Amino acid sequence: METDSISSSFSYLGRKFSNLNINDDSAAFSDCNSDRSGEFPTASSQSRLLLLACASDNSEELISQLVSDLQSDDIDDQKQAAMGLRLLAKNKPENRIKIARAGAIKPLVSIISSNDAQLQEYGVTAILNLSLCDENKDLIASSGAIRPLVRALKLGTSTARENAACALLRLSQIEENKIAIGRSGAIPSLVNLLGSGNFRGKKDACTALYSLCSVKENKIRAVQAGIMKPLVELMADFESNMVDKSAFVLNLLVSTPEARAAVVEEGGIPVLVEIVEVGTQRQKEVAVGILLQLCEDKTYRTMVAREGAIPPLVALSQTGTSRAKQKSEALIEVLRQPRSGDAAPSARTSV
């Protein structure tokens, strides 16, 4: 499997600019934590029993009963069982291993394929909470969870889609799962969630895409699915709280020629130049890194220069962090070299 990391160096005219990597993405991305969906709609006796079990050290008997109820012919029993396992896995990390060892994963995977939207949502959310335990990830994937999760990501309720994105993110933290997830059709649905979801949906989709697109074939899938349009729009909206996340994903994608062409087509160059001018220090550094990769293709150097990139780059080379200064100097040097394609028609420059 071919994986890519963000380039740590850039060579131009025999000169190598090193230590250009972006290594503080952990501040932009955080793992999906346990679900933030509601608890129980009514204060039934079974609900109270589950809440007591969460506070108890002896939950094995209840877990065993809930796993049995998952396989009931009564859909209400299945819903109650899935909801109960979700709650137990959410509130006590040690229960995640107990639930998996009790045989819950396969029946939970089965109900994710249910045509009942509420039952599907409960199953997805329970699987998400179980996936927070690293020991469970392999078992969840080998139990056939990826395709049902992708289906829920595409067709489920808003909560099911968000939690499915988180669950796929957790599974993608095992390298060999990344290609399987990409080949199961997850990426177009994640791109759709990135473009049309609420804030949490956009954030979860962006984080999952960042993880999956360390694999080259998934980068191509993301570009083909139209990821550049929502990425550029989110980077252009400084009120979205998504500028950093979107820029990190773009920085990962733009190593491919297809991505470079797509970001230019979607008007990304003026957005990136604006970020260099008015963004935070971290946003400026990432934007310069993206422009530097774009300018490996001589066709785009004139476009970048014509957008007025050099003055903010000069300012950043004087006031930025050490890495930002180094990247700015490298890009200034590239842009000041003779450029080809000066007479070529410019790409669309508005979002």
Sequence and secondary structure as in RCSB ss.txt:
>XXXX:A:sequence
METDSISSSFSYLGRKFSNLNINDDSAAFSDCNSDRSGEFPTASSQSRLLLLACASDNSEELISQLVSDLQSDDI
DDQKQAAMGLRLLAKNKPENRIKIARAGAIKPLVSIISSNDAQLQEYGVTAILNLSLCDENKDLIASSGAIRPLV
RALKLGTSTARENAACALLRLSQIEENKIAIGRSGAIPSLVNLLGSGNFRGKKDACTALYSLCSVKENKIRAVQA
GIMKPLVELMADFESNMVDKSAFVLNLLVSTPEARAAVVEEGGIPVLVEIVEVGTQRQKEVAVGILLQLCEDKTY
RTMVAREGAIPPLVALSQTGTSRAKQKSEALIEVLRQPRSGDAAPSARTSV
>XXXX:A:secstr
  B    SEEEETTEEEE      GGGT     S  S   SS  HHHHHHHHHHHSS  HHHHHHHHHHHT S H
HHHHHHHHHHHHHHHH HHHHHHHHHTT HHHHHHHHT S HHHHHHHHHHHHHHHTSHHHHHHHHHTT HHHHH
HHHHHS HHHHHHHHHHHHHHHTSHHHHHHHHHTTHHHHHHHHHHHS HHHHHHHHHHHHHHTTBHHHHHHHHHT
TTHHHHHHHHH TTSS HHHHHHHHHHHTTSHHHHHHHHHTTHHHHHHHHHHHS HHHHHHHHHHHHHHTTSGGG
HHHHHHTT HHHHHHHHHHS HHHHHHHHHHHHHHTS  S TTS       
